[in-house]
């Protein structure tokens, strides 16, 4: 070896930087939301005192949702939290969703770099992964 560092492709650099910053922002948003949830328990969709009490008593998930006063079914995530986005619970859901979707946002500049380099196989694979992420997020 001649001691030179290998050059990192721009697509990988953009992907890494995007995931890094989105993860940092989502952690900050989620941390702020947790503080707001504890400071203002009555302004939440789900009162943490009621939820934790039911969880620690070992109740069935259906009983926990009923105790919280929310009738939650699989696939209702978006309906439940998007309409109340500006509550502490909604802010927490946004932070978690942003962090979980970091790959989706990071693939956008990556696809652009692959397109500029005419690496169409990687463009196709990236778009396919983006479609899978969108389908998974849609519930």
C-alpha positions in Angstrom: 0.0 0.0 0.0 1.2 3.5 -0.8 -0.5 5.1 2.3 -3.1 6.9 0.3 -6.7 6.9 1.6 -9.2 5.5 -0.9 -11.5 8.0 -2.4 -15.1 7.7 -1.1 -17.8 7.9 -3.8 -20.0 11.0 -3.5 -23.1 8.9 -3.4 -21.9 7.2 -0.2 -20.9 10.5 1.3 -24.3 12.1 0.7 -26.0 9.0 2.0 -24.0 9.0 5.2 -24.3 12.7 5.8 -28.1 12.6 5.3 -28.6 9.7 7.6 -26.4 11.2 10.2 -28.2 14.6 10.3 -31.7 13.1 10.1 -30.8 10.8 12.9 -29.5 13.7 15.1 -32.6 15.8 14.4 -35.0 12.9 15.0 -33.3 12.1 18.4 -33.5 15.8 19.4 -37.2 16.0 18.4 -38.0 12.7 20.2 -36.1 13.8 23.3 -38.0 17.1 23.4 -41.3 15.3 22.9 -40.5 13.0 25.9 -40.0 16.0 28.1 -43.2 17.6 26.9 -45.1 14.3 27.5 -44.0 14.3 31.1 -44.5 18.0 31.7 -48.0 18.1 30.1 -49.6 14.7 30.6 -53.1 16.0 30.0 -52.3 17.4 26.6 -51.2 14.0 25.2 -53.3 11.7 23.1 -52.3 8.9 25.5 -51.9 9.8 29.2 -48.6 8.2 30.3 -49.8 7.5 33.9 -52.8 5.5 32.6 -50.7 3.7 30.0 -47.8 2.8 32.3 -50.3 1.7 35.1 -52.0 -0.7 32.7 -48.6 -2.0 31.3 -47.1 -2.6 34.7 -50.3 -4.5 35.8 -49.7 -6.9 32.9 -52.9 -6.1 31.0 -53.5 -7.4 27.5 -52.7 -4.8 24.7 -56.5 -4.4 23.9 -57.1 -3.6 27.6 -54.2 -1.1 27.6 -55.6 0.7 24.5 -59.1 0.7 26.1 -57.8 2.1 29.4 -56.1 4.9 27.4 -59.4 5.7 25.7 -58.1 5.2 22.3 -59.3 2.5 20.0 -56.2 1.6 18.1 -56.1 -1.0 15.3 -53.2 -2.1 13.2 -52.8 0.5 10.4 -54.3 3.4 12.4 -51.0 4.9 13.3 -51.2 7.7 10.7 -54.9 8.5 11.5 -54.2 8.6 15.2 -51.0 10.7 15.3 -51.1 12.9 12.1 -54.4 14.6 13.2 -52.8 15.5 16.5 -49.3 16.2 15.3 -48.8 19.2 17.5 -49.4 17.4 20.7 -46.5 16.0 22.6 -47.4 12.4 21.5 -47.7 13.6 17.9 -44.3 15.2 18.1 -42.8 12.0 19.5 -44.4 10.0 16.7 -43.0 12.5 14.2 -39.5 12.1 15.7 -39.6 8.4 15.6 -41.1 8.4 12.0 -38.4 10.8 10.8 -35.6 8.6 12.3 -37.1 5.4 10.8 -37.4 7.0 7.4 -33.9 8.4 7.3 -32.9 5.8 4.6 -35.7 7.1 2.4 -34.5 10.7 2.6 -30.8 9.7 2.2 -31.5 7.7 -1.0 -32.8 10.9 -2.8 -29.3 12.5 -3.1 -27.8 9.1 -3.6 -30.1 8.4 -6.6 -29.1 11.8 -8.0 -25.4 10.9 -7.8 -26.0 7.5 -9.4 -27.9 9.2 -12.2 -25.1 11.7 -12.8 -22.6 8.8 -13.0 -25.0 6.8 -15.3 -25.1 3.9 -12.9 -28.6 2.9 -13.7 -28.6 -0.4 -12.0 -28.0 1.3 -8.7 -30.6 3.9 -9.5 -33.1 1.1 -10.0 -32.2 -0.7 -6.8 -32.3 2.6 -4.8 -35.7 3.5 -6.2 -36.9 0.0 -5.4 -35.8 0.3 -1.8 -37.4 3.7 -1.6 -40.7 2.1 -2.8 -40.4 -0.6 -0.2 -39.9 2.0 2.6 -42.9 4.0 1.4 -45.1 0.8 1.3 -43.9 -0.1 4.8 -44.6 3.3 6.2 -48.1 3.4 4.6 -49.2 0.7 7.0 
